[in-house]
Amino acid sequence: MSDLRPFHVAVPVDDLAAARRFYGDLLGCREGRSADSWVDFDLFGHQFVCHLQPRLPGRTDAGNAVDGHDVPVPHYGVVLSMADWRDLADRLTANGQEFVIEPHVRFRGQAGEQGTLFVRDPAGNALEFKGFADLEQLFAR
């Protein structure tokens, strides 16, 4: 796991000011470069870019049943330490963030035990944040 490299992902948003409030103010992501039609953020060490794009008609929010939850597909996210995940969950809760899937622990006491939560940004993009006490358990079976 020590050779992990930052990922780069770009997502559409329909309001850059709202994206700045969500990613910058709420999630605490440092803003990087930007232009009139995009802004990039340091999303826990990864390059996450929001590109201004009007909402496309006919977009549906698909889901996949996982552990009794309707997991949004597609979704993006970051794996955090359990302490950082709890801090983020607490910050989102304290700020009244609506959860798609409330913070909870999956696989408790089993291989791959993890905290997980799902939220949507103001443009409707789904994000999952996971927390692991032991990052070596990320791919455990």
C-alpha positions as CSV (number, residue, x, y, z in Angstrom):
1,M,0.0,0.0,0.0
2,S,3.0,2.4,0.4
3,D,3.2,2.9,-3.4
4,L,-0.3,4.5,-3.7
5,R,-0.4,7.4,-6.0
6,P,-2.9,10.2,-6.0
7,F,-5.8,9.7,-8.4
8,H,-7.3,12.4,-10.7
9,V,-11.0,12.5,-11.4
10,A,-13.2,15.2,-13.0
11,V,-16.9,15.5,-12.4
12,P,-19.6,17.8,-13.8
13,V,-21.2,20.5,-11.6
14,D,-23.8,23.0,-12.5
15,D,-22.7,25.7,-10.0
16,L,-19.0,26.4,-9.2
17,A,-19.8,28.6,-6.2
18,A,-21.9,25.7,-4.7
19,A,-19.0,23.3,-5.5
20,R,-16.6,25.6,-3.7
21,R,-18.8,25.8,-0.6
22,F,-19.3,22.0,-0.5
23,Y,-15.7,20.8,-1.3
24,G,-13.9,23.8,0.1
25,D,-15.9,25.0,3.1
26,L,-17.7,21.8,4.2
27,L,-15.2,19.1,3.3
28,G,-12.2,21.3,4.0
29,C,-10.5,20.7,0.6
30,R,-7.8,23.1,-0.4
31,E,-8.5,24.8,-3.7
32,G,-5.9,24.5,-6.5
33,R,-5.9,25.9,-10.0
34,S,-9.1,27.2,-11.5
35,A,-10.6,28.9,-14.5
36,D,-14.1,30.3,-15.3
37,S,-15.3,26.8,-16.1
38,W,-13.5,24.5,-13.7
39,V,-11.8,24.3,-10.3
40,D,-9.6,21.7,-8.8
41,F,-9.5,20.6,-5.2
42,D,-7.1,18.7,-3.0
43,L,-9.5,15.9,-1.9
44,F,-7.4,14.2,0.9
45,G,-4.3,14.3,-1.3
46,H,-6.1,13.5,-4.6
47,Q,-6.8,15.8,-7.5
48,F,-10.6,16.3,-7.8
49,V,-11.8,18.6,-10.5
50,C,-15.2,20.1,-10.9
51,H,-16.1,21.1,-14.5
52,L,-19.0,23.5,-15.1
53,Q,-21.6,21.7,-17.1
54,P,-25.3,22.2,-17.3
55,R,-27.4,19.4,-16.0
56,L,-28.1,16.9,-18.7
57,P,-31.7,16.0,-19.3
58,G,-32.6,12.3,-18.8
59,R,-29.8,11.7,-16.2
60,T,-30.9,9.0,-13.9
61,D,-29.5,8.1,-10.5
62,A,-28.9,4.4,-10.7
63,G,-28.4,2.3,-7.6
64,N,-27.1,-1.1,-6.6
65,A,-28.4,-3.1,-3.6
66,V,-25.5,-3.6,-1.2
67,D,-26.1,-4.7,2.4
68,G,-29.7,-3.5,2.4
69,H,-28.7,0.0,1.1
70,D,-29.3,1.5,-2.4
71,V,-25.7,2.4,-3.3
72,P,-25.6,5.2,-5.9
73,V,-23.8,4.3,-9.1
74,P,-21.5,5.9,-10.2
75,H,-19.9,7.3,-7.1
76,Y,-16.4,8.5,-6.1
77,G,-14.6,8.6,-2.9
78,V,-11.6,8.4,-0.7
79,V,-10.4,5.8,1.9
80,L,-9.4,7.5,5.2
81,S,-8.0,6.4,8.5
82,M,-10.8,5.5,10.9
83,A,-10.1,8.6,13.0
84,D,-10.3,10.9,9.9
85,W,-13.5,9.2,8.8
86,R,-15.1,9.7,12.2
87,D,-14.0,13.4,12.1
88,L,-15.5,13.8,8.7
89,A,-18.8,12.0,9.6
90,D,-19.0,14.2,12.7
91,R,-18.4,17.4,10.7
92,L,-21.0,16.5,8.1
93,T,-23.5,15.6,10.7
94,A,-22.9,18.8,12.7
95,N,-23.4,20.8,9.5
96,G,-26.7,19.2,8.7
97,Q,-25.5,17.4,5.6
98,E,-28.1,15.0,4.2
99,F,-26.7,11.5,3.8
100,V,-27.6,9.1,1.0
101,I,-26.4,6.4,3.4
102,E,-25.8,7.3,7.0
103,P,-22.3,6.7,8.5
104,H,-22.0,3.1,9.7
105,V,-19.5,0.3,10.1
106,R,-19.6,-2.6,7.7
107,F,-18.1,-6.1,8.3
108,R,-17.7,-5.4,12.0
109,G,-15.2,-7.9,13.5
110,Q,-14.5,-9.4,10.1
111,A,-11.8,-9.0,7.4
112,G,-12.3,-5.6,5.7
113,E,-14.0,-3.9,8.6
114,Q,-14.7,-0.3,7.5
115,G,-16.7,2.8,8.2
116,T,-18.7,4.1,5.2
117,L,-21.0,7.0,4.4
118,F,-22.5,8.4,1.2
119,V,-23.3,12.0,0.4
120,R,-24.2,14.0,-2.7
121,D,-22.6,17.2,-3.7
122,P,-24.8,20.1,-4.8
123,A,-24.7,18.9,-8.4
124,G,-25.9,15.4,-7.4
125,N,-22.6,13.6,-7.7
126,A,-22.4,10.8,-5.2
127,L,-19.4,10.4,-2.9
128,E,-18.5,7.6,-0.6
129,F,-16.0,8.0,2.2
130,K,-14.6,4.9,3.9
131,G,-12.6,4.6,7.0
132,F,-10.2,1.8,8.0
133,A,-8.4,1.2,11.2
134,D,-6.0,-1.0,9.3
135,L,-5.4,0.0,5.7
136,E,-4.0,-3.4,4.9
137,Q,-7.6,-4.6,5.2
138,L,-8.7,-2.6,2.2
139,F,-8.8,-5.7,-0.1
140,A,-9.2,-8.3,2.5
141,R,-11.6,-11.2,1.8
